[in-house]
Amino acid sequence: MKKLSRRLSLQYGAGAIIGFLLPSRVIALSENHAKILIENVASDINTIINSGKSGAALTGDVEKLFKRYADLDIIAKTTLGRDSRRASSAQLRAFSRAFSGYMARKYSKVFREFEGGRIEIEGIRKVKSWHEVKTGVYLRGRSKIQVLFLVSDKSGKDLFFDMIIEGISLRLTERTEITAMLERRKGDINALTEDLKKAG
């Protein structure tokens, strides 16, 4: 009985030590992971904007970028706003897939304007439950463009859930546009999803 009590005490003691140490370790790792994530994003964007690709090839690369590093499900759900609550799981999945292609077509045009430039990480800070990674896009013959990436691990891994270009939020901009598109379709989410496959 004494051995069992001693074993339990040791286990609880070890658990307490781990519990005390874990929060600071997790925060440090989370910040480091956020930085690594955006370093990879920056590297891939640099490759994309200097690849010389255009059209479907460029769009395909941008879609892969978003699928790899962006929390598309959260972004898509946010753009639907309150209407996401009445959507079925199947509707949300279909919308998210259509939204992914829409984002790729739209932002391939944005990235095309960065051609010949480079993107570099300039800072990182913790904001509430996420991290903000500041980057600068350096363009030939033009002023630097500031791009912020908001990174969270709420989905189970570190992904960026917003990209803010010169103060303009990707999520908020798309929410405004998606809301307007949905209103024009009288709230029909299925119709919005079908039309989104061709938009961008």
Buried (B, 14 or more C-beta within 10 A) or exposed (E): EEEEEEEEEEEEEEEEEEEEEEEEEEEEEBBEBBBEBBBEBBEBBBEBBEEEBEEEEBBBBBBEBBEEBBBBBBBBBBBBEEBBEEBEEEBBBBBBBBBBBBBBBBBBEEBBEBBEBBBEBEEBEEEEEBBBBBBBBBBEEEEBBBBBBBBBBEEEEBBBBBBBBEEEBBBEBBBEBBBEBBEEBEEEBEBBBEBBBEBB
